[in-house]
Amino acid sequence: MNSKGTFYLTVLALGVFAYIFFIERHTLDTEQRAQLKLFPDFDAGKVASVEILRSNSVIRVERTNDQWRLTRPFIYPAQSTAIENWLGLFHSLNRRLYISAEDLLAHPGGLAAFGLEYAQATVIIQEGKKKPQLRIGAKTQVGEMLYLQQVGSDGVFVTESAVLDRMPPSATDWCDPMFLHLSGLKFDRLQVRARALAGTREFKVERNPADHLWRLTEPRAARVDNSLLQQLLLQLQNARVGQFVSDTPGGDLEPYGLQTPEAVLALSQGTNSVLTVQFGKSPTNNPALVYARRSNYPMIVVTVPKQLLDLVRAPYTDFLDKRLVEFTPDAADRIEVRAAEAFVLQKQADGSWRIIEPFNAPADPALVKGFLGRLNSLQIVDLVKEVVTPEDLPTYGLSPAKRQYVLKGAVLAGGTNQLIVQIDFGTNQADKIYVRRSDENSVYTTRLEEKGESVLPQSAFELRDRHIWNFTTNQVAGVAIEFKGKAYRLQRGGDGKWRFEDVSQGMVNVFALEEAMFRLGQLWSMAWIARGKVDPARYGFTNPPHKLSIDVNNGDKATTLTVEFGGQSLSGGPYALVELDDERTVFECPVRIYEVYSEVVRSLTATVGATP
């Protein structure tokens, strides 16, 4: 540019500064400011499309249903926020200076002096029925201003350069950085195929339409941990593109490791493919990334975090449900067990449980709830064998099973209860035990023992209602206490007073006796210990015994209730022995009940210094 042109541009720059100093430094009202706007009526919300033309590229974005998409040079979701923000600049552009056509003609450099002979870019905006075309020229030498010409106008405007500064250098700068949008996709099948040292590793999962839970279908049928699978999908959903590498149609995929991908993730709805994602190798200068390609944008190669590839090509066993069983306890209506004995529990119409085999008795709601909870919390420790044959089962003590627990739900149309789950337990292996589900053809190990006690009941009485008996003090007609070879018998009269029988003599704490009868009338078991053939010595039962017999009037029928006390149990109270459901049953007697009863025994034996 000659010295005369330089001088002219300097004058223009000084004119811009003069405009700012003498006009904009003063406070302007709204109407005055509107008059200074370059595009005062521009409404970014009405823009339907934007096209940016440069000498070597074209970027076009279109808005549909309030969502922006790139349509040139390729079709791809766009960053709506970035586009809206850029369009918002047009409304804020001011007329800093206007260079008329006469001034342009008088200038020796013409449009070239302002960078408009060959504009840096042409912007075409479709706003309603209006379609202005703007030619973007050079920046001013000072003042961060820009020369801009609207096609159809002979003059040139000077305005803020922000519209050029924030114009996308390439189409990828307006591309949506999210790698996948899974939330809007409908799919019920997921397949992974990955390269491994031993060849190709593949697995498939399907979503059950009834309960919407995912389940492994290949290489075998098994349950998956739905939370882990959802985490995988969530991480894919939240992943961001590191870089848009290639958008060349028919380009060579080999440099990206996508000709033979490291892993392929395929989503489908039934037999219809929805989306396929291929993961390739890492760029040589960034091992933390890998190349990837999606079937809905097959021409576009991007980089994504390598963590995604690691997640996808993990062994399918990493996604298996580590819980042995999972069910809703309230859904169980029938429990069938074959262990130390075979027994059955049935839920009643009022929601309570009852033992119906091998004897009929109410079940303890807390014990049944605890049993179902422990069964529901068992964890798989090891996968012993993925696929077993009937010939394999005896090896694990599973033909027949050592123990079996079957939960059934509501009665079906055929009159049978719906099977919820069947668990077979085999032989023990150190601190573990072989186990198998009836709906899976695999053998696992789990742990059943905690603190030396079995987690799951093996006999019906372990779930029996813990109330031993129930009577009121006024129903008591008499008591007999046998202690250290001596017998004490007392009667309770209709007046509520206690008297020794003729053959018994001594002194008794009447207040303690009344309290003891009140508490013993609600005798219950802290824990069931043994039933049937009981070894008395094991639980501290002596000979002669320490025995309490209570005569109870129940209407016209008189009953004698007997309990025998043994050594101290783990809970602190004594072991106790009663005849329950026609079987000798050992349980842990509550400490507070026994302490009150002990006061009675101490008062009876005080003359000889004996203590219970």
DASUL-V564037 format. One record per residue. N is the residue number from 0. D_LAST is the distance of its C-alpha to the last C-alpha in Angstrom with 2 decimals. Layout:
n:N d_last:D_LAST
n:N d_last:D_LAST
//
This chain:
n:0 d_last:119.60
n:1 d_last:122.76
n:2 d_last:122.74
n:3 d_last:123.92
n:4 d_last:120.91
n:5 d_last:118.56
n:6 d_last:120.12
n:7 d_last:119.72
n:8 d_last:116.03
n:9 d_last:115.53
n:10 d_last:117.14
n:11 d_last:114.79
n:12 d_last:111.78
n:13 d_last:113.10
n:14 d_last:113.58
n:15 d_last:109.90
n:16 d_last:108.91
n:17 d_last:111.35
n:18 d_last:109.89
n:19 d_last:106.39
n:20 d_last:107.54
n:21 d_last:109.82
n:22 d_last:108.12
n:23 d_last:104.41
n:24 d_last:103.60
n:25 d_last:104.31
n:26 d_last:101.72
n:27 d_last:102.69
n:28 d_last:101.68
n:29 d_last:100.23
n:30 d_last:103.61
n:31 d_last:105.22
n:32 d_last:102.44
n:33 d_last:102.81
n:34 d_last:106.50
n:35 d_last:105.63
n:36 d_last:103.33
n:37 d_last:104.77
n:38 d_last:103.12
n:39 d_last:102.19
n:40 d_last:101.58
n:41 d_last:99.47
n:42 d_last:96.19
n:43 d_last:93.84
n:44 d_last:91.84
n:45 d_last:94.91
n:46 d_last:95.60
n:47 d_last:95.43
n:48 d_last:96.47
n:49 d_last:97.38
n:50 d_last:99.62
n:51 d_last:100.26
n:52 d_last:103.23
n:53 d_last:103.99
n:54 d_last:106.65
n:55 d_last:104.22
n:56 d_last:101.41
n:57 d_last:100.53
n:58 d_last:97.24
n:59 d_last:96.74
n:60 d_last:93.69
n:61 d_last:93.36
n:62 d_last:91.01
n:63 d_last:89.59
n:64 d_last:86.93
n:65 d_last:86.38
n:66 d_last:85.64
n:67 d_last:88.02
n:68 d_last:88.98
n:69 d_last:91.36
n:70 d_last:94.13
n:71 d_last:96.33
n:72 d_last:96.47
n:73 d_last:93.49
n:74 d_last:91.12
n:75 d_last:87.78
n:76 d_last:85.39
n:77 d_last:86.45
n:78 d_last:84.72
n:79 d_last:85.32
n:80 d_last:84.32
n:81 d_last:86.73
n:82 d_last:89.59
n:83 d_last:88.93
n:84 d_last:88.82
n:85 d_last:92.09
n:86 d_last:93.81
n:87 d_last:92.66
n:88 d_last:94.87
n:89 d_last:98.01
n:90 d_last:97.49
n:91 d_last:97.12
n:92 d_last:100.27
n:93 d_last:102.99
n:94 d_last:106.81
n:95 d_last:107.21
n:96 d_last:110.85
n:97 d_last:113.23
n:98 d_last:115.98
n:99 d_last:118.71
n:100 d_last:120.64
n:101 d_last:123.70
n:102 d_last:121.82
n:103 d_last:120.56
n:104 d_last:124.08
n:105 d_last:125.38
n:106 d_last:122.88
n:107 d_last:124.29
n:108 d_last:121.00
n:109 d_last:120.42
n:110 d_last:116.98
n:111 d_last:116.33
n:112 d_last:116.05
n:113 d_last:113.03
n:114 d_last:111.40
n:115 d_last:112.37
n:116 d_last:115.10
n:117 d_last:112.35
n:118 d_last:109.24
n:119 d_last:105.91
n:120 d_last:104.42
n:121 d_last:105.27
n:122 d_last:102.59
n:123 d_last:102.99
n:124 d_last:100.68
n:125 d_last:100.55
n:126 d_last:99.68
n:127 d_last:100.25
n:128 d_last:103.97
n:129 d_last:104.76
n:130 d_last:104.88
n:131 d_last:105.88
n:132 d_last:106.67
n:133 d_last:106.18
n:134 d_last:107.72
n:135 d_last:105.78
n:136 d_last:108.02
n:137 d_last:107.60
n:138 d_last:105.75
n:139 d_last:107.82
n:140 d_last:108.38
n:141 d_last:106.47
n:142 d_last:104.15
n:143 d_last:101.79
n:144 d_last:104.02
n:145 d_last:105.16
n:146 d_last:108.36
n:147 d_last:107.76
n:148 d_last:110.24
n:149 d_last:109.72
n:150 d_last:111.75
n:151 d_last:114.54
n:152 d_last:114.94
n:153 d_last:117.65
n:154 d_last:115.98
n:155 d_last:113.01
n:156 d_last:110.07
n:157 d_last:108.25
n:158 d_last:104.53
n:159 d_last:101.12
n:160 d_last:100.38
n:161 d_last:96.72
n:162 d_last:97.68
n:163 d_last:98.95
n:164 d_last:96.23
n:165 d_last:93.50
n:166 d_last:95.40
n:167 d_last:93.56
n:168 d_last:95.29
n:169 d_last:94.38
n:170 d_last:92.84
n:171 d_last:89.54
n:172 d_last:89.05
n:173 d_last:88.60
n:174 d_last:86.45
n:175 d_last:82.91
n:176 d_last:80.69
n:177 d_last:77.78
n:178 d_last:77.64
n:179 d_last:76.32
n:180 d_last:75.88
n:181 d_last:73.23
n:182 d_last:72.03
n:183 d_last:75.08
n:184 d_last:75.10
n:185 d_last:73.85
n:186 d_last:72.52
n:187 d_last:69.88
n:188 d_last:70.44
n:189 d_last:70.20
n:190 d_last:71.53
n:191 d_last:71.53
n:192 d_last:73.78
n:193 d_last:73.65
n:194 d_last:75.26
n:195 d_last:72.98
n:196 d_last:73.55
n:197 d_last:73.16
n:198 d_last:75.43
n:199 d_last:74.72
n:200 d_last:71.22
n:201 d_last:70.93
n:202 d_last:68.34
n:203 d_last:68.41
n:204 d_last:66.04
n:205 d_last:66.54
n:206 d_last:65.10
n:207 d_last:63.66
n:208 d_last:65.55
n:209 d_last:62.58
n:210 d_last:59.88
n:211 d_last:62.27
n:212 d_last:60.14
n:213 d_last:61.87
n:214 d_last:61.37
n:215 d_last:62.80
n:216 d_last:65.43
n:217 d_last:67.06
n:218 d_last:66.65
n:219 d_last:63.74
n:220 d_last:61.78
n:221 d_last:58.74
n:222 d_last:57.05
n:223 d_last:58.11
n:224 d_last:56.32
n:225 d_last:58.28
n:226 d_last:57.41
n:227 d_last:58.94
n:228 d_last:62.01
n:229 d_last:62.42
n:230 d_last:62.23
n:231 d_last:65.04
n:232 d_last:67.15
n:233 d_last:66.42
n:234 d_last:67.53
n:235 d_last:70.67
n:236 d_last:71.28
n:237 d_last:70.90
n:238 d_last:72.96
n:239 d_last:76.26
n:240 d_last:79.50
n:241 d_last:80.34
n:242 d_last:84.03
n:243 d_last:86.46
n:244 d_last:88.18
n:245 d_last:90.61
n:246 d_last:92.03
n:247 d_last:94.85
n:248 d_last:95.30
n:249 d_last:95.22
n:250 d_last:94.36
n:251 d_last:93.22
n:252 d_last:89.42
n:253 d_last:89.21
n:254 d_last:89.16
n:255 d_last:86.01
n:256 d_last:84.21
n:257 d_last:84.39
n:258 d_last:86.71
n:259 d_last:83.73
n:260 d_last:80.78
n:261 d_last:77.64
n:262 d_last:75.62
n:263 d_last:76.41
n:264 d_last:74.24
n:265 d_last:75.40
n:266 d_last:74.29
n:267 d_last:75.41
n:268 d_last:75.01
n:269 d_last:74.97
n:270 d_last:77.94
n:271 d_last:79.74
n:272 d_last:79.66
n:273 d_last:78.73
n:274 d_last:78.68
n:275 d_last:78.90
n:276 d_last:78.22
n:277 d_last:79.44
n:278 d_last:78.25
n:279 d_last:80.54
n:280 d_last:80.63
n:281 d_last:80.34
n:282 d_last:83.41
n:283 d_last:84.47
n:284 d_last:84.05
n:285 d_last:80.67
n:286 d_last:77.94
n:287 d_last:75.52
n:288 d_last:77.59
n:289 d_last:78.73
n:290 d_last:81.57
n:291 d_last:80.77
n:292 d_last:82.72
n:293 d_last:81.93
n:294 d_last:83.55
n:295 d_last:84.34
n:296 d_last:86.34
n:297 d_last:87.52
n:298 d_last:90.24
n:299 d_last:87.96
n:300 d_last:86.13
n:301 d_last:83.60
n:302 d_last:81.12
n:303 d_last:77.40
n:304 d_last:74.37
n:305 d_last:73.60
n:306 d_last:69.95
n:307 d_last:70.95
n:308 d_last:72.28
n:309 d_last:69.15
n:310 d_last:67.01
n:311 d_last:69.23
n:312 d_last:69.49
n:313 d_last:65.79
n:314 d_last:64.40
n:315 d_last:63.36
n:316 d_last:59.90
n:317 d_last:59.42
n:318 d_last:59.59
n:319 d_last:57.17
n:320 d_last:54.02
n:321 d_last:51.14
n:322 d_last:48.64
n:323 d_last:47.87
n:324 d_last:47.87
n:325 d_last:48.74
n:326 d_last:48.37
n:327 d_last:47.62
n:328 d_last:44.14
n:329 d_last:45.37
n:330 d_last:48.09
n:331 d_last:45.71
n:332 d_last:45.55
n:333 d_last:44.28
n:334 d_last:42.08
n:335 d_last:42.53
n:336 d_last:40.43
n:337 d_last:40.84
n:338 d_last:38.22
n:339 d_last:35.39
n:340 d_last:36.32
n:341 d_last:39.06
n:342 d_last:38.09
n:343 d_last:39.91
n:344 d_last:39.12
n:345 d_last:41.65
n:346 d_last:42.14
n:347 d_last:42.56
n:348 d_last:45.32
n:349 d_last:43.11
n:350 d_last:42.19
n:351 d_last:38.67
n:352 d_last:37.76
n:353 d_last:36.81
n:354 d_last:35.98
n:355 d_last:38.70
n:356 d_last:38.43
n:357 d_last:36.87
n:358 d_last:34.95
n:359 d_last:35.43
n:360 d_last:32.85
n:361 d_last:32.98
n:362 d_last:32.66
n:363 d_last:30.85
n:364 d_last:33.69
n:365 d_last:32.07
n:366 d_last:31.30
n:367 d_last:34.86
n:368 d_last:36.36
n:369 d_last:34.51
n:370 d_last:35.69
n:371 d_last:39.27
n:372 d_last:39.19
n:373 d_last:38.07
n:374 d_last:40.70
n:375 d_last:43.25
n:376 d_last:42.51
n:377 d_last:42.88
n:378 d_last:45.63
n:379 d_last:48.21
n:380 d_last:47.95
n:381 d_last:51.00
n:382 d_last:53.83
n:383 d_last:53.91
n:384 d_last:56.93
n:385 d_last:59.02
n:386 d_last:60.37
n:387 d_last:58.72
n:388 d_last:60.17
n:389 d_last:58.38
n:390 d_last:58.95
n:391 d_last:56.97
n:392 d_last:53.77
n:393 d_last:52.31
n:394 d_last:52.54
n:395 d_last:49.86
n:396 d_last:47.69
n:397 d_last:49.07
n:398 d_last:50.83
n:399 d_last:48.66
n:400 d_last:46.22
n:401 d_last:42.72
n:402 d_last:41.47
n:403 d_last:43.39
n:404 d_last:42.77
n:405 d_last:45.36
n:406 d_last:45.68
n:407 d_last:48.19
n:408 d_last:49.71
n:409 d_last:51.61
n:410 d_last:53.33
n:411 d_last:56.90
n:412 d_last:59.99
n:413 d_last:59.53
n:414 d_last:56.14
n:415 d_last:54.12
n:416 d_last:51.91
n:417 d_last:53.43
n:418 d_last:51.97
n:419 d_last:50.56
n:420 d_last:49.35
n:421 d_last:48.32
n:422 d_last:46.55
n:423 d_last:46.31
n:424 d_last:44.12
n:425 d_last:45.13
n:426 d_last:43.93
n:427 d_last:42.10
n:428 d_last:44.08
n:429 d_last:41.89
n:430 d_last:40.22
n:431 d_last:42.56
n:432 d_last:43.28
n:433 d_last:46.59
n:434 d_last:47.08
n:435 d_last:49.97
n:436 d_last:50.95
n:437 d_last:52.86
n:438 d_last:55.59
n:439 d_last:56.28
n:440 d_last:57.72
n:441 d_last:55.87
n:442 d_last:52.80
n:443 d_last:50.55
n:444 d_last:47.36
n:445 d_last:44.42
n:446 d_last:40.86
n:447 d_last:37.95
n:448 d_last:35.03
n:449 d_last:33.27
n:450 d_last:30.38
n:451 d_last:29.94
n:452 d_last:29.47
n:453 d_last:32.22
n:454 d_last:33.90
n:455 d_last:35.06
n:456 d_last:33.17
n:457 d_last:33.96
n:458 d_last:32.42
n:459 d_last:32.65
n:460 d_last:28.93
n:461 d_last:28.74
n:462 d_last:30.80
n:463 d_last:29.32
n:464 d_last:28.49
n:465 d_last:24.89
n:466 d_last:24.24
n:467 d_last:22.13
n:468 d_last:23.13
n:469 d_last:24.51
n:470 d_last:24.56
n:471 d_last:24.82
n:472 d_last:22.91
n:473 d_last:26.03
n:474 d_last:25.93
n:475 d_last:22.65
n:476 d_last:23.63
n:477 d_last:20.36
n:478 d_last:16.83
n:479 d_last:15.18
n:480 d_last:11.51
n:481 d_last:11.04
n:482 d_last:7.99
n:483 d_last:9.05
n:484 d_last:12.54
n:485 d_last:12.48
n:486 d_last:13.70
n:487 d_last:13.88
n:488 d_last:16.82
n:489 d_last:18.17
n:490 d_last:21.44
n:491 d_last:22.84
n:492 d_last:26.48
n:493 d_last:29.34
n:494 d_last:29.22
n:495 d_last:25.77
n:496 d_last:24.25
n:497 d_last:21.15
n:498 d_last:21.63
n:499 d_last:19.90
n:500 d_last:21.86
n:501 d_last:23.94
n:502 d_last:21.87
n:503 d_last:18.63
n:504 d_last:18.37
n:505 d_last:16.23
n:506 d_last:15.65
n:507 d_last:14.19
n:508 d_last:14.53
n:509 d_last:17.28
n:510 d_last:17.92
n:511 d_last:14.44
n:512 d_last:14.76
n:513 d_last:18.21
n:514 d_last:17.30
n:515 d_last:14.53
n:516 d_last:17.26
n:517 d_last:19.73
n:518 d_last:17.90
n:519 d_last:16.80
n:520 d_last:20.46
n:521 d_last:21.36
n:522 d_last:18.84
n:523 d_last:20.46
n:524 d_last:20.28
n:525 d_last:20.38
n:526 d_last:22.08
n:527 d_last:23.02
n:528 d_last:22.21
n:529 d_last:23.55
n:530 d_last:25.19
n:531 d_last:26.75
n:532 d_last:26.31
n:533 d_last:22.85
n:534 d_last:21.78
n:535 d_last:18.11
n:536 d_last:17.73
n:537 d_last:19.06
n:538 d_last:16.16
n:539 d_last:13.34
n:540 d_last:13.12
n:541 d_last:12.54
n:542 d_last:14.59
n:543 d_last:13.57
n:544 d_last:11.88
n:545 d_last:8.84
n:546 d_last:11.40
n:547 d_last:12.43
n:548 d_last:16.13
n:549 d_last:18.18
n:550 d_last:21.76
n:551 d_last:24.07
n:552 d_last:27.73
n:553 d_last:29.97
n:554 d_last:33.37
n:555 d_last:34.45
n:556 d_last:31.92
n:557 d_last:28.44
n:558 d_last:25.86
n:559 d_last:22.40
n:560 d_last:20.23
n:561 d_last:17.41
n:562 d_last:14.88
n:563 d_last:12.73
n:564 d_last:10.06
n:565 d_last:10.72
n:566 d_last:10.95
n:567 d_last:11.78
n:568 d_last:15.19
n:569 d_last:18.22
n:570 d_last:17.76
n:571 d_last:14.44
n:572 d_last:12.38
n:573 d_last:10.99
n:574 d_last:13.64
n:575 d_last:14.01
n:576 d_last:16.51
n:577 d_last:18.91
n:578 d_last:22.39
n:579 d_last:24.69
n:580 d_last:28.47
n:581 d_last:28.28
n:582 d_last:26.49
n:583 d_last:23.00
n:584 d_last:21.93
n:585 d_last:19.27
n:586 d_last:18.70
n:587 d_last:16.78
n:588 d_last:14.67
n:589 d_last:15.64
n:590 d_last:13.40
n:591 d_last:14.54
n:592 d_last:13.76
n:593 d_last:10.13
n:594 d_last:9.79
n:595 d_last:11.48
n:596 d_last:9.55
n:597 d_last:6.22
n:598 d_last:8.69
n:599 d_last:9.52
n:600 d_last:6.43
n:601 d_last:6.60
n:602 d_last:10.26
n:603 d_last:10.27
n:604 d_last:8.74
n:605 d_last:10.55
n:606 d_last:13.50
n:607 d_last:12.09
n:608 d_last:10.19
n:609 d_last:6.82
n:610 d_last:3.80
n:611 d_last:0.00
//
